[in-house]
Amino acid sequence: MSEHFDSYDASYGEVVEGSIRFSGLQHDFFLAAKADLLRRLVGERCLRQGGADVRGLDVGCGVGALHPYLDGAFDRLDGCDVSQKSLARARRDNPHIAYTACTTDRLPYQDGAFDLAFASCVVHHVPPASRPNFFHEMRRVLRQGGERTLDLPGKGSC
Ligand SMILES: C[S@@+](CC[C@H](N)C(=O)[O-])C[C@H]1O[C@@H](n2cnc3c(N)ncnc32)[C@H](O)[C@@H]1O
């Protein structure tokens, strides 16, 4: 899986534009819509407790294409992915975000570290047999009472 997405580090934007062309809309449109949804969820459901930072986690963040649209939405945003090359591109484009490599088995974070965890266009790439653990891990890293895990659907096949 990591090798597969490693090969998209430079071309991911073009590949996505190609797969959504049928919609007549560009990638920007979908990124902005996802960011609006996440901002709304943070505002409605992630209450700052005792002045603590609101922390978000993007699982399978790829090259970090969504992250410029989330500027200021979280006090701290982390991203993780199985593709090292995608993460290298994400770090270059978004130097203020904390990126970490992960495996399909385990997320490299402590229990309860985040207020909201989401995955955008990722779950269909996770083999069905691995999905229970994928969601278990997303839940494990949420604060008690933290938000549901989210899979943000994409348009087309990316
Ligand atoms: C289609 S890309 C989506 C990237 C980004 N979320 C976006 O919306 O632009 C799917 C990403 O999921 C990552 N991925 C696949 N399986 C994963 C897993 N089990 N854990 C973390 N990342 C995974 C891939 O490496 C790839 O970067």
The ligand as an ORCA input file, in Angstrom:
! r2SCAN-3c Opt
* xyz 0 1
  C      -6.651      8.685     -2.015
  S      -5.392      9.095     -0.892
  C      -6.206     10.361      0.087
  C      -5.203     11.340      0.673
  C      -5.844     12.480      1.477
  N      -6.591     11.979      2.620
  C      -6.715     13.316      0.593
  O      -7.940     13.287      0.768
  O      -6.165     14.026     -0.271
  C      -5.413      7.707      0.239
  C      -4.297      7.779      1.275
  O      -4.559      6.821      2.287
  C      -3.318      6.282      2.704
  N      -3.594      5.024      3.380
  C      -4.085      3.882      2.861
  N      -4.259      2.958      3.823
  C      -3.886      3.535      4.989
  C      -3.848      3.091      6.349
  N      -4.215      1.869      6.721
  N      -3.412      3.961      7.304
  C      -3.045      5.216      6.941
  N      -3.044      5.687      5.667
  C      -3.471      4.853      4.714
  C      -2.529      6.173      1.404
  O      -1.141      6.052      1.625
  C      -2.928      7.484      0.720
  O      -2.040      8.534      1.005
*
